Amino acid sequence: MYTRILVAVDGSNTSRRAFEAALALAKSHGAVLRPFYVVENTPMYFEAPGYDPSILRNRLIEEGKELRAEFAKEMAEQGVKGDPAVSEASSLGDVSDIVLKAAAEFNADLLVMGTHGRRGVQRLILGSVAEGCVRQATIPVLLIPSAASQKKGPA
């Protein structure tokens, strides 16, 4: 039985499905839920001539605030206890470490994440936060694939 669930969210449809799965699990187990959003300060975005990195960073911070409010409302409507949290990474490579640290500080006994299912060059270039978490986690990790909401069956 899960008592404390941390779900990593990033505003994508896949992470919204991960939130919905975590919300359902928290409700059915009476668990405390913490949606966790990380503002990514990826250096490769900042090296373009004439680019102001504060524009992207400010937008990501705003997205984190919007998601925090949205998820808190959904949790309250479902009667699920917990509080969304936001943190900031200095690079994309730091995101999985920050998620795992947040899970440990929250005393989570389950980590829920979406996975975008990237392959080949995209995966090599972008890496995978979910993969990094799975490799280093000391608690169970539930991965929700990007195709989770696609209906299977006759067309």
N, C-alpha and C positions, 0 to 999 in steps of 0.2 A: 504494500500500500504506500502510495506517495503522499507525503505531507507538505513538501515544499518544492515547487516546480519553477524553474527559471526558463523563460522562452526568449531566445534571441530574435529580435525583429529589426527590419531595415526599411520597411515601407513597401517592399515588393509584394506582388500577389502571393508568391511562395511563402514569404514570412507571415503574411496574413493568414494563410492556411495553417501554418505552424501555430500561430496564436490561437486560432479557432480550436485546433486539436488540444492544445495545452489548456485552454479554457474549459473544454468539455471534460478533460481528465481531472482538472482541479475541482470542478463542480461535482463529479461523480465520486471523487475520493475525499472531498471536504478539505482539499489542500489549499495552501496559501500560494498565490501565483505572483510572479514578478516578471512582467514583460521588460526586456532589457535592450535598449537602443544604444549603439555606439556611433558617435560622430567620427567619421574616418577623415583624417588629415593626411591624405596620400601625397607624398612628395612629387610624384610624376605629374600631378595636376598643376603644381606650382611652378614648373620650370618653363612654361611657355612664355615667350616674350610678350610683354604688355598685359599679361593676365594678372588679375587681382585675386589672390587666393581667398581673401576675406569674403568674397561674394559666395563662393561655394560653401565655405565653412559656415557662414551665417545662414544659408539656406538649409544646410543639414541640421544645424541647431534648431531652426524653426520647425523642420520636419519632425525632429525628436519631441519637441513640445506638443505638436499637433497629435502625434501618435500616442504620447503619454496621456493626453486628455481623452482621446478616443477610446483607448484601451481601458482606462480607469472607468469610463462611463459604461462600457460593455460589461466589465467585471461587476460593477455595482448592480446593473440590471439583472445579471445572472446570479447574484448573491455570492460571488466569489471574493474572498478576502485577498488583500495584497496591494502592492503599490508598484506602478511602473517606475523604472529608473533609466537615467541617461548618463553615459560616460563619454570620454573622448580619447581617441587613439592618436598617437603621433605618426603612425604609418599603418598600411594595410596589414602588414605582418604582425602587428601588435593586436589586431582585433580578436583573434582566437584566444590569446593569452588574457586579454581583458575580460572576455566572456567567461572563461574558466575561473578567473579570480573572483568575478562577481558571483558566480555559482557557489564557490567555496565560502565567500563572505556571507551569502544568503543562507548557507547550510542546505542548499538544494539537494534533493535526493533523485532528481531527474532534470535533465537538460533537454529542451525541445528546440529544434532548429529546422528551417527549411533548407533544401539543397537545390541548387539550380541545375544540377546535372551537366555541367560543362565538361567537355572532353577535348583531347588533343591540345592544340596550340592555345586555345582560350584558357584551358585549365592551367597550362604551363605558365602563361603570362599572368593570369589573374589569381592563380592559386585557389584554394578553397578554405574558407573560414570553417565550414562544417567539417571538412576532413582534418584540419588542424585540431579542432576540438575533439573529434572522435579519437584521434591518435593519442592525445594527452589526457583525456578525461579519466577521472577516478570514479565517476558515477555513470549510470546508464544515460545514453544519449538516444533520443528518438528523433530520427530524420524524416521529415515530410518532403517527398519529392515534388518538383515543380509541376509534374503531370498529375498530381493527386486529385485535382478537381475535374479532370477530363473524363467524360463519360465513356465507358467502354460498351461495346455492343453493336448491334446492327446500325448501319448508317441510313 
